[in-house]
């Protein structure tokens, strides 16, 4: 019997406008798949209350981040709301080679770079039901000024048209239903025949005799 070779890890890239529920849905997705690892991005923004370095983000200063850009250490990086965020190229390549499925929670700019440069990934865009509901959710958080909310809504109007080139669109009209849709996407992608052809190695076919 032939030994079944390990499959290459899958990169799941999730984007959404601020307020669409991306962070909470990604957290639920990781909880639903214990073997799905969430990628930890580098960030120059200040650490928020309750966040831990190396858990939520790798927090670095602007000089360190720019040095990493110059050394081409990022698979993608972007400026978002006045701060810099980036994904380590080494971490993506290591996960793929190690057969580790990775969840990457990034904005549209970064996702486009991943698609063009890394040339791997399953791209998922999370939509709010509509702009009115998106504004309601942003205001309900009570953590941002009116100016910040208006800026996030303006960014959403630029980001949502980018959803056309993503592989999947998930509307977060109901949190549990949106979570179930994401779970279904991950399950289906893991069952694709081109990702699992190694499972056939232990079978003998007529043409092989």
C-alpha positions in Angstrom: 0.0 0.0 0.0 1.4 3.4 -1.0 1.9 6.0 1.8 -0.6 8.9 1.6 1.3 12.2 1.2 0.4 15.2 3.3 -1.8 17.7 1.5 -0.6 21.3 1.2 -2.2 23.8 3.6 -5.1 26.0 2.4 -5.0 29.7 2.8 -8.5 31.3 3.6 -8.5 35.0 3.1 -11.4 36.9 4.6 -12.2 40.6 4.0 -15.1 42.9 4.9 -15.9 46.6 5.5 -15.5 47.7 9.1 -18.7 46.8 11.1 -19.7 43.8 9.0 -18.8 41.4 11.7 -15.6 39.9 10.2 -13.6 39.6 13.4 -16.4 37.8 15.3 -17.1 35.5 12.5 -13.4 34.6 12.0 -13.2 33.8 15.7 -16.2 31.5 15.5 -14.7 29.8 12.4 -11.4 29.1 14.2 -13.4 27.7 17.2 -15.3 25.4 14.8 -12.1 24.0 13.3 -9.5 23.3 15.9 -6.9 22.6 13.2 -7.5 25.9 11.4 -4.9 28.4 12.5 -5.5 32.2 12.4 -2.6 34.2 10.9 -1.2 36.9 13.1 -0.5 40.1 11.2 2.0 42.8 12.0 0.5 46.2 13.0 1.8 49.6 13.8 -1.4 50.8 15.6 -1.5 51.1 19.4 -2.5 48.0 21.4 -6.1 48.1 22.6 -7.2 47.1 26.0 -7.2 43.3 26.4 -5.0 42.7 23.3 -1.8 40.8 23.6 1.3 41.0 21.5 1.8 37.9 19.4 -1.8 36.8 20.0 -4.0 39.5 18.4 -1.2 41.2 16.4 2.6 41.5 16.3 2.8 45.1 17.4 5.8 47.0 16.0 6.7 50.6 15.5 6.7 52.3 12.1 10.5 52.2 11.6 10.5 48.4 12.2 7.6 47.9 9.8 9.2 50.0 7.0 12.5 48.0 7.5 10.5 44.8 7.0 8.9 46.2 3.9 12.4 47.1 2.5 13.6 43.5 3.2 10.5 42.1 1.3 9.4 40.2 4.4 5.6 40.7 3.7 3.3 38.8 1.4 1.1 41.8 1.6 1.0 45.1 3.5 -1.2 48.1 3.4 -2.1 51.4 5.2 -5.5 51.2 6.8 -7.1 54.0 8.7 -3.7 55.7 9.2 -1.9 52.5 10.4 0.2 49.9 8.7 -0.7 46.2 8.6 1.2 43.3 7.0 1.4 39.5 6.7 4.6 37.7 7.0 5.6 35.9 3.7 7.5 33.3 5.7 4.4 32.4 7.8 2.3 31.8 4.7 4.9 29.7 3.0 5.6 27.7 6.1 1.9 26.9 6.7 1.4 25.8 3.1 4.4 23.5 3.1 3.5 22.2 6.6 -0.1 21.2 5.6 -1.5 23.8 7.9 -4.8 25.6 7.0 -4.5 29.3 7.7 -7.2 31.9 8.2 -6.1 35.4 7.1 -8.3 38.4 8.2 -7.2 41.4 6.0 -8.6 44.3 4.1 -9.2 44.4 0.3 -5.8 46.0 -0.5 -3.9 43.2 1.2 -6.2 40.5 -0.2 -5.5 41.8 -3.8 -1.7 41.6 -3.1 -2.1 38.1 -1.8 -4.0 37.1 -4.9 -1.6 38.7 -7.3 1.7 37.9 -5.6 1.2 34.8 -3.5 -1.1 33.3 -6.1 -2.8 31.0 -3.6 -5.9 31.2 -1.4 -9.6 31.0 -1.1 -11.0 34.5 -1.0 -14.2 35.2 1.0 -15.9 38.6 1.4 -18.4 39.3 4.2 -21.1 41.8 3.4 -23.5 43.7 5.7 -27.2 43.5 4.7 -27.0 47.1 3.5 -25.3 50.4 4.2 -28.0 51.5 6.7 -27.4 48.4 8.8 -23.7 48.9 8.5 -23.9 52.4 9.9 -26.2 51.2 12.7 -23.7 48.6 13.8 -20.8 51.1 13.7 -22.7 53.6 15.9 -23.9 50.8 18.2 -20.3 50.0 19.1 -20.0 53.4 20.8 -16.2 53.4 20.5 -15.7 55.8 17.7 -16.4 59.5 16.9 -18.8 60.6 14.2 -15.8 61.6 12.0 -14.3 58.1 12.3 -17.7 56.4 11.5 -18.1 58.6 8.4 -14.6 57.7 7.3 -15.3 54.0 7.7 -18.6 54.3 5.8 -16.8 56.1 3.0 -14.2 53.3 2.9 -17.0 50.7 2.8 -18.3 52.3 -0.4 -14.9 51.8 -2.0 -14.3 48.3 -0.6 -17.6 46.6 -1.3 -17.3 46.8 -5.1 -14.0 44.9 -4.7 -16.1 41.9 -3.6 -16.7 41.0 -7.3 -13.4 39.2 -7.6 -13.6 37.2 -4.4 -14.5 33.5 -4.6 -17.3 33.6 -2.1 -19.7 36.3 -0.8 -21.3 35.8 2.6 -24.0 38.2 3.8 -23.9 38.7 7.6 -27.7 39.3 8.0 -27.9 36.8 10.8 -24.7 35.9 12.7 -25.4 32.2 13.2 -26.4 31.7 9.5 -23.3 33.6 8.3 -21.1 31.4 10.6 -22.7 28.3 9.1 -22.0 29.5 5.6 -18.4 30.1 6.4 -18.1 26.6 7.9 -19.7 25.2 4.7 -17.1 27.0 2.6 -14.2 25.7 4.6 -15.6 22.1 4.6 -16.2 22.2 0.8 -12.8 23.6 0.0 -11.1 20.9 2.1 -13.0 18.2 0.1 -12.0 19.5 -3.4 -10.6 16.6 -5.5 -7.6 18.6 -6.6 -6.6 19.1 -2.9 -7.1 15.4 -2.1 -5.8 13.5 -5.0 -3.2 11.9 -2.7 -6.0 10.0 -1.0 -6.2 7.9 -4.2 -2.7 6.6 -3.8 -3.8 3.6 -1.8 -6.2 2.4 -4.5 -5.3 0.3 -7.5 -7.0 1.1 -10.8 -7.5 -1.0 -13.8 -5.1 1.0 -15.9 -2.3 0.5 -13.3 -2.3 -3.3 -13.6 
